[in-house]
Amino acid sequence: MYLVKRATIWLVGFLAPGMAVAQTSVFQPGYVIRAEAPADTIRGYVDTFFAVEKKGVIMFRTTQDAATAQTFTAAQLTAAGTGTQEVYVTRQIPIGDSLQPRFLRVVVRGEASLFITESGEQRARFFIERQGGQAMPLRRGQQLQVLNSVLAGCLALDFADTPANNRAYRYQLDDFKQAVQKYNACKPAQQREQLFSGPPKPGNQVGMRLGVQNSQLYYPDEPIFYNQKPTSGLSPALGVFVKFNLGHRVAIVPELLYGRSNNSFSVVKRVGATSFYYTNTMETQASYVRLPLTLRYTFSRPGRLLRPYIEVGGAGGLVFGAQSLFILVNSELAGGTLGRTQKYSVGRNLLGYHGGAGVDFYSPIGIWGMSVRMEKLFLKHSYKTEDFSVDNRFNIDNQLLTFTYSWF
């Protein structure tokens, strides 16, 4: 617990220096176009992250280091963007029983245009619009009917409700984008087609982990130790990992992690009312690798330099080496001649679970991180005598403080 307390202090100290810097990194050069007079294009710095999410707002600063930012809703703007990468337009879309203004991100703009939203307010993620017409929602299961209605008049396109077309135009961005581009290619070009890549998608990361673990390996069912734990010991924690981003905040992180436990424990017990005492000593040692599979949730949004997170997961693993794990119990009788030594064998497989928290710092040369993790591992314990056999478990309690470095 001492290690965890110290790690918490270090974690806070690690976070503090960069907080002010982290707040300014999300505004990019861009523009907004007001819906009301003066309907001019105003250039400055924009933050579009929440444009197509539930908040539905765009933040704007006249300069990158401005102390305050203006917040615009879809009703206040006709368009905004960051140039050739991200463009957002305001459209009236069905919300409940009425049409309401919302920001839509432009994917293709031309004689026919394709938009996308992530707000979750309606059943459609995609909208399609012909020049001078209304933005129509592409709802799942109805996409062929809408495509056939909006993109009519191009002989090269066939949106009949057939098995082949259902396979060709699935409910995904690439298929709709292809249909709109084909339509624009076969129609007289009154407006030049433009493609917008949108915000950068989070890439997967490969990284390494280095730190220390505070470990206790013990046999909780041994009655001579009264379920007490041995003293803990420090050892290196080394590993590698891959981070698969499922979105801007959620990720799956498989790892390969090495650890070692080396502990000892003694209990002195008086034998009844005699002057004899038993000294029971337990020595434990293990070297092992585990394969944690972790679900991680990151709190701050992309673009921040500091991104704290929490994580939880499970792990399987393997104790390796012929002499890499042993549990030795010695009993000595002071004042007498009787003593005993027991050496237990254990299975090689281990299972467990863990949880923790950390923070990543995004730098120009990679992603640096610090994390604290609590881990519980279980090993199967089996031994036999002439009279009986026992199947129990050993426990490993670990607290890890590690530093990471990863790259895309």
C-alpha positions in Angstrom: 0.0 0.0 0.0 2.9 2.3 0.6 4.0 1.9 -3.0 0.4 2.8 -4.2 0.3 5.9 -2.0 3.6 7.1 -3.3 2.6 6.3 -6.8 -0.5 8.4 -6.5 1.5 11.4 -5.4 3.9 10.9 -8.3 0.9 10.5 -10.7 -0.5 13.8 -9.6 2.9 15.5 -9.9 3.3 14.1 -13.3 -0.1 15.5 -14.4 0.1 19.0 -13.0 2.9 20.6 -15.1 1.3 20.0 -18.5 -2.4 20.8 -17.7 -2.2 24.4 -18.9 -0.4 23.4 -22.1 -2.9 20.6 -22.8 -5.8 23.0 -22.9 -4.7 24.8 -25.9 -3.8 22.0 -28.3 -7.3 21.3 -29.6 -7.9 24.5 -31.6 -6.8 24.3 -35.2 -6.7 27.0 -38.0 -10.2 27.2 -39.6 -13.2 29.3 -40.2 -16.9 29.8 -39.3 -19.7 31.2 -41.5 -22.5 32.9 -39.5 -26.1 32.2 -40.4 -27.2 35.8 -39.5 -25.9 39.1 -40.7 -23.1 39.7 -41.3 -22.9 36.3 -42.9 -19.2 36.6 -43.5 -16.5 33.9 -43.4 -14.6 34.6 -40.2 -11.2 33.0 -40.0 -9.5 32.0 -36.7 -9.1 28.8 -34.8 -11.8 26.2 -34.3 -12.5 23.2 -32.2 -14.9 20.9 -34.0 -14.7 17.8 -31.9 -18.2 18.2 -30.5 -19.8 19.3 -33.7 -21.5 16.0 -34.6 -21.7 14.6 -31.1 -24.6 15.2 -28.7 -23.3 18.6 -27.7 -23.6 19.8 -31.3 -21.4 22.9 -30.8 -18.3 24.4 -32.5 -15.8 26.4 -30.5 -14.1 29.4 -32.1 -11.2 31.7 -31.2 -10.0 34.7 -33.1 -6.4 33.8 -32.1 -4.9 30.5 -30.9 -3.9 32.0 -27.5 -7.2 33.9 -26.9 -8.4 33.8 -23.3 -12.0 32.9 -24.2 -13.7 31.0 -27.0 -17.1 31.6 -28.6 -19.5 28.7 -28.7 -21.7 28.3 -31.8 -24.7 26.0 -32.3 -25.9 24.7 -35.7 -28.6 27.4 -35.7 -26.0 30.1 -35.5 -23.8 28.9 -38.4 -24.2 27.7 -42.0 -20.8 26.1 -42.1 -17.5 25.7 -40.4 -14.3 23.8 -40.9 -10.5 23.4 -40.9 -10.0 23.7 -44.6 -9.5 20.6 -46.8 -9.8 18.1 -43.9 -12.9 18.8 -42.0 -16.0 20.7 -43.2 -19.3 20.9 -41.3 -22.6 22.3 -42.6 -25.9 23.0 -40.9 -28.9 21.0 -42.2 -32.5 20.6 -41.0 -32.9 17.0 -40.1 -35.7 15.0 -38.4 -35.5 14.9 -34.7 -38.6 13.3 -33.2 -41.6 14.9 -35.0 -39.9 18.0 -36.2 -37.0 19.3 -38.3 -34.1 20.8 -36.3 -30.8 22.3 -37.2 -27.8 20.1 -36.7 -24.2 20.0 -37.8 -23.3 17.3 -40.3 -19.8 16.5 -41.3 -19.2 16.6 -45.1 -17.7 13.4 -46.6 -18.4 14.2 -50.3 -19.7 17.5 -51.7 -20.8 17.9 -55.3 -24.0 17.3 -57.4 -24.8 14.8 -54.7 -23.4 15.2 -51.2 -22.9 12.7 -48.4 -22.8 13.7 -44.7 -22.2 11.8 -41.4 -23.2 12.4 -37.8 -22.4 10.7 -34.5 -25.0 12.4 -32.3 -27.2 9.3 -31.8 -30.4 11.5 -31.8 -31.8 9.7 -34.8 -31.6 6.3 -36.3 -29.5 7.4 -39.2 -25.7 8.0 -39.1 -25.6 9.0 -42.8 -27.4 11.7 -44.8 -27.5 12.2 -48.6 -28.5 15.3 -50.5 -28.8 16.3 -54.1 -27.8 19.8 -55.2 -30.7 22.2 -54.1 -32.6 19.4 -52.3 -33.2 18.3 -48.8 -30.8 16.2 -46.8 -32.4 12.7 -46.6 -31.5 10.3 -43.8 -30.1 6.9 -44.8 -31.6 4.6 -42.2 -30.5 1.0 -41.8 -32.6 -1.3 -43.9 -33.9 1.5 -46.1 -30.7 2.7 -47.7 -31.5 1.2 -51.2 -34.9 3.0 -51.4 -33.3 6.4 -50.4 -30.4 6.0 -52.7 -32.8 5.1 -55.6 -34.9 8.2 -54.8 -32.1 10.8 -54.4 -29.6 9.5 -57.0 -32.1 8.9 -59.7 -31.3 9.7 -63.3 -27.9 7.9 -63.6 -28.1 4.9 -65.9 -24.8 3.5 -64.5 -26.4 3.1 -61.1 -28.9 0.4 -60.1 -30.4 0.5 -56.6 -33.1 -2.2 -57.0 -33.8 -4.2 -53.8 -31.9 -7.3 -54.8 -29.5 -9.6 -52.8 -26.6 -8.3 -55.0 -27.3 -4.7 -54.2 -27.8 -5.4 -50.5 -24.3 -6.8 -50.5 -22.9 -4.0 -52.6 -24.5 -1.2 -50.6 -24.2 -2.2 -47.0 -24.8 0.2 -44.1 -21.2 1.6 -44.1 -19.5 4.8 -45.1 -17.3 3.4 -48.0 -20.3 1.9 -49.8 -22.4 5.1 -49.6 -19.3 7.2 -50.6 -18.8 5.0 -53.7 -22.4 5.4 -54.8 -22.3 9.2 -54.4 -19.0 9.5 -56.3 -20.4 7.3 -59.2 -23.5 9.6 -59.4 -21.3 12.8 -59.5 -19.2 11.2 -62.2 -22.2 10.6 -64.5 -24.0 13.9 -64.1 -23.1 17.3 -65.7 -20.8 19.0 -63.3 -22.4 22.2 -62.1 -20.3 21.9 -58.9 -16.9 20.4 -58.7 -16.8 17.3 -56.5 -14.8 17.6 -53.3 -13.8 14.9 -50.8 -13.1 15.5 -47.1 -11.1 13.0 -45.1 -12.5 14.1 -41.8 -10.7 14.1 -38.4 -7.8 11.7 -38.1 -8.8 8.3 -36.8 -7.0 7.0 -33.7 -4.2 4.7 -34.8 -3.2 1.5 -33.0 -0.1 1.7 -30.8 2.9 -0.5 -29.9 4.7 0.1 -26.7 6.9 -1.2 -23.9 6.4 -1.1 -20.1 9.1 -0.8 -17.4 8.7 -0.4 -13.7 8.6 -2.2 -10.3 6.0 -4.5 -8.7 5.4 -4.9 -5.0 4.5 -8.6 -4.6 3.3 -11.1 -2.1 3.1 -14.9 -2.9 1.5 -16.9 -0.2 -0.6 -20.0 0.7 -3.8 -18.7 2.3 -5.1 -22.0 3.4 -2.1 -23.1 5.5 -3.5 -23.1 9.1 -0.1 -22.7 10.8 0.2 -19.2 9.5 -3.3 -18.1 10.6 -4.1 -16.7 7.1 -1.5 -14.0 7.5 0.5 -12.7 4.5 4.3 -12.7 4.1 6.3 -9.6 3.9 6.2 -8.0 0.4 9.1 -7.7 -1.9 10.0 -5.4 -4.8 11.0 -6.8 -8.2 11.2 -5.6 -11.8 8.1 -5.4 -14.0 8.9 -5.7 -17.7 6.6 -6.0 -20.7 5.3 -5.1 -24.2 1.8 -4.2 -25.3 -0.4 -3.3 -28.3 -3.2 -0.8 -27.9 -6.1 -1.3 -30.3 -8.3 1.8 -30.3 -12.0 1.1 -30.7 -12.8 4.8 -30.8 -11.5 8.1 -29.4 -11.9 6.9 -25.8 -12.1 3.1 -25.6 -9.3 0.7 -26.3 -8.4 -3.0 -25.9 -4.8 -3.6 -24.7 -3.2 -7.1 -24.8 0.2 -7.4 -23.1 3.0 -9.7 -22.3 4.3 -9.0 -18.8 7.1 -10.5 -16.7 7.1 -10.6 -12.9 8.9 -12.2 -10.0 7.9 -12.8 -6.4 10.2 -13.7 -3.5 8.8 -13.6 0.0 9.4 -15.1 3.5 7.2 -15.3 6.6 7.6 -16.7 10.1 5.2 -17.5 13.0 6.3 -18.6 16.5 3.7 -20.6 18.4 3.8 -21.9 22.0 2.8 -25.5 22.4 0.1 -25.5 25.1 1.4 -24.6 28.6 4.8 -26.1 27.9 8.1 -24.3 27.4 8.2 -25.6 23.8 7.7 -23.3 20.8 7.1 -24.1 17.2 8.8 -21.8 14.6 7.0 -22.1 11.3 8.7 -20.5 8.4 7.4 -20.1 4.8 9.6 -19.1 1.9 8.0 -18.4 -1.5 9.6 -17.7 -4.9 8.2 -17.6 -8.4 9.1 -16.2 -11.8 6.2 -16.0 -14.3 4.8 -14.3 -17.3 1.2 -13.3 -17.8 -0.9 -12.1 -20.7 -3.2 -9.4 -19.4 -6.1 -8.4 -21.6 -7.2 -4.9 -20.6 -10.2 -2.7 -21.4 -9.2 0.9 -21.1 -11.4 4.1 -21.0 -9.7 7.4 -21.5 -11.4 10.5 -20.0 -10.0 13.4 -22.0 -10.7 13.9 -25.7 -8.2 13.6 -28.5 -6.0 16.6 -29.0 -5.2 16.9 -25.3 -1.5 16.5 -24.5 -2.4 14.7 -21.2 -5.0 11.9 -21.3 -5.8 10.1 -18.0 -7.5 6.7 -18.1 -8.8 3.8 -16.0 -8.6 0.2 -16.9 -9.7 -3.2 -15.9 -9.1 -6.7 -17.2 -8.1 -10.3 -16.7 -5.0 -12.3 -17.3 -3.7 -15.8 -17.9 -0.1 -16.8 -17.5 2.6 -19.4 -17.0 5.1 -20.1 -14.3 8.3 -21.0 -16.1 11.6 -22.8 -15.3 11.9 -26.1 -13.5 12.9 -24.4 -10.2 11.1 -21.2 -10.8 8.4 -21.6 -8.1 8.6 -23.2 -4.7 6.8 -23.0 -1.4 8.9 -24.3 1.5 7.4 -24.7 5.0 9.8 -25.4 7.9 8.6 -26.3 11.4 11.2 -26.4 14.2 10.4 -27.3 17.8 12.5 -25.3 20.3 13.4 -27.3 23.4 12.6 -30.6 21.6 14.0 -32.8 18.9 11.0 -33.0 16.5 11.0 -30.9 13.3 9.4 -31.2 9.8 10.0 -29.7 6.4 7.3 -29.6 3.7 7.9 -28.6 0.1 4.8 -28.1 -2.1 4.5 -28.4 -5.8 2.3 -26.2 -7.8 0.7 -26.2 -11.3 2.3 -24.0 -13.9 -0.8 -22.1 -15.1 -2.1 -19.0 -13.4 -5.2 -16.8 -13.8 -6.1 -13.5 -12.4 -7.7 -10.0 -12.7 -6.5 -6.5 -12.3 -7.5 -2.8 -12.3 -5.7 0.5 -12.4 -5.3 4.0 -13.6 -2.7 6.1 -15.5 -2.0 9.0 -17.8 -0.5 9.3 -21.2 1.5 12.3 -22.4 1.5 12.9 -26.1 4.8 14.3 -27.4 6.2 14.8 -30.9 8.4 11.7 -30.5 5.9 9.3 -29.0 3.5 8.7 -26.1 4.9 8.6 -22.6 2.9 7.2 -19.8 2.7 6.3 -16.1 0.3 3.9 -14.5 -0.6 2.2 -11.2 -2.1 -1.2 -11.2 -3.5 -3.7 -8.6 -3.3 -7.3 -9.6 -4.6 -10.6 -8.1 -3.3 -13.9 -9.4 -4.1 -17.5 -8.5 -2.1 -20.7 -9.0 -3.4 -24.2 -8.5 -1.8 -26.1 -5.6 -1.7 -29.9 -5.6 0.2 -32.4 -3.4 -0.3 -36.0 -2.1 0.8 -38.1 0.8 0.1 -41.8 1.6 -3.0 -40.8 3.5 -4.6 -37.9 1.6 -4.3 -35.4 -1.3 -4.9 -31.7 -1.3 -6.0 -29.3 -4.1 -5.8 -25.7 -3.1 -4.4 -22.5 -4.5 -1.6 -20.0 -4.0 -2.3 -16.3 -4.2 -0.1 -13.6 -5.7 -1.0 -10.0 -4.8 0.9 -7.4 -6.9 0.9 -3.6 -6.9 2.7 -2.2 -10.0 4.1 1.2 -10.7 5.3 1.3 -14.4 6.3 3.8 -17.0 5.4 3.2 -20.7 6.5 4.4 -24.1 4.5 3.8 -27.2 4.3 4.9 -30.8 1.8 4.7 -33.7 
